[in-house]
Amino acid sequence: MTDSVDKTKAIVDRSVQDFERLSEELSEYGLTPNETKVFIQLLKLGPITASEIGRSLGISRTEVYNILTSLQNKGIIEASLDRPAKFSAVGFEKALDILIDAERKKVMTMEKNKETLMEIWKNIQVPSVLEEREKLQLLKGVEQIYARISDMLNEAKEEVNIVAFGADLIRAYNAGVLHKLRDLNRRNVRVQILTHGISRTSNIISYLKKYAEIMEVAATGLSTPYFVIVDNKQLLLFTKPPGSSRMERKEATALWTNSSALVQSLKKLFNGMIQPEGIVVRPLSIEQEMKRSEEDRIAFRKQLVDTINMIGLKAEENFKITGNSGITHEFDIGVFTGDDKPIVCDIIFDISNITVAPVVRFYTKKNDVVDMIKDSTLIVRPKLTRDARELADFYKIRVVELQPQSGG
């Protein structure tokens, strides 16, 4: 009996995993998660009515009709002439062919219209003087982010500084971004790469050493930065590095800027990583300290949320809010004080003083949602470095520094 239950559970778990993967993959074909649910349901149960779809999936009637209209417009479901109408899917393989053909036609139309758009752009371009103003741009998805890095490398004239640890460096290499280093070398552009956690004998390091100065540096703690600086004029900082899954790659975010203050702050951090202030003797390993620091951060966040709720306010952990850029940001805590707009807060605990990178990440999110929030605070432990403090003061970021607990 136990074996039978275990087998059934395994089959159910596998089915759930397969559906999640299918939903993730179909998003690349232009379907939303709920559109995928409805489409799969029609493949399994159709033809059925809109009401039956809504009841079986727990989706509101209004949303079901909107989804059905969208799927009909895409050409992958059909409706009968019955009253009420019954809906059915055209078949999985045929649906994929239809969606692929639609995307292909869309790309062809975009390519066809490119010359026309360029002609229009020439007539409305702003003066070049305006282009030199300080700019901040939020990027989402590895394709868009890596494309911007490629553009930056193409524009490099003198120097490129890169900080990318472990898997981050490997992903950039596998994506082809770092293959541009050969061209930079031919143009006599100096390239420095700081990394950690990659074997010195790996093929990646062997390739990069031909065209760049590779330096192994110590792990800096939980707030490991990942950024690219070009000619001390442009900065791209990952605010949410990509993971290994397709969804994590789509959700990756980065800040691009030509802000002198931000560029110089990260350049100081880069130089400081090359020349560490000194050797610190630690009672625990780096990994143990990082793990304990993260556990302390999570415990502190929960305690703070409980305290805020106890005094009659409403606090939410992992609070999400969509900014002016259209990107959804996550803050550690969102607090509602009776107003429509929340107070947002991030909490950063680390094993050493907090550098400029986490401050820039917080500023990026705060700046994007400034119209949607009442206020913001960054809580850190231990304190900020001098450069990070100067940057926080420059951008008027409220920072609360907590003292580390003494003892083990």
HELIX and SHEET records of a PDB file:
HELIX    1   1 THR A    2  LEU A   26  1                                  25    
HELIX    2   2 SER A   27  TYR A   29  5                                   3    
HELIX    3   3 PRO A   33  LEU A   45  1                                  13    
HELIX    4   4 ALA A   50  LEU A   57  1                                   8    
HELIX    5   5 ARG A   61  LYS A   74  1                                  14    
HELIX    6   6 PHE A   92  ILE A  124  1                                  33    
HELIX    7   7 LEU A  130  GLU A  132  5                                   3    
HELIX    8   8 VAL A  142  GLU A  155  1                                  14    
HELIX    9   9 GLY A  166  ASN A  174  1                                   9    
HELIX   10  10 VAL A  177  LYS A  180  5                                   4    
HELIX   11  11 LEU A  181  ARG A  186  1                                   6    
HELIX   12  12 ASN A  203  LYS A  209  1                                   7    
HELIX   13  13 ARG A  246  GLU A  251  1                                   6    
HELIX   14  14 SER A  260  ILE A  274  1                                  15    
HELIX   15  15 ILE A  286  MET A  310  1                                  25    
HELIX   16  16 VAL A  356  ASP A  368  1                                  13    
HELIX   17  17 ARG A  386  PHE A  394  1                                   9    
SHEET    1   A 3 ILE A  48  THR A  49  0                                        
SHEET    2   A 3 LYS A  86  ALA A  89 -1                                        
SHEET    3   A 3 ILE A  77  ALA A  79 -1                                        
SHEET    1   B 7 LEU A 136  LYS A 140  0                                        
SHEET    2   B 7 THR A 253  THR A 257 -1                                        
SHEET    3   B 7 GLN A 234  LYS A 240 -1                                        
SHEET    4   B 7 PHE A 227  VAL A 230 -1                                        
SHEET    5   B 7 GLU A 159  VAL A 163 -1                                        
SHEET    6   B 7 ARG A 190  THR A 195  1                                        
SHEET    7   B 7 GLU A 213  GLU A 216  1                                        
SHEET    1   C 5 LYS A 314  THR A 322  0                                        
SHEET    2   C 5 THR A 328  PHE A 336 -1                                        
SHEET    3   C 5 ILE A 343  PHE A 349 -1                                        
SHEET    4   C 5 ASP A 375  ARG A 381  1                                        
SHEET    5   C 5 VAL A 399  GLU A 401  1                                        
END                                                                             
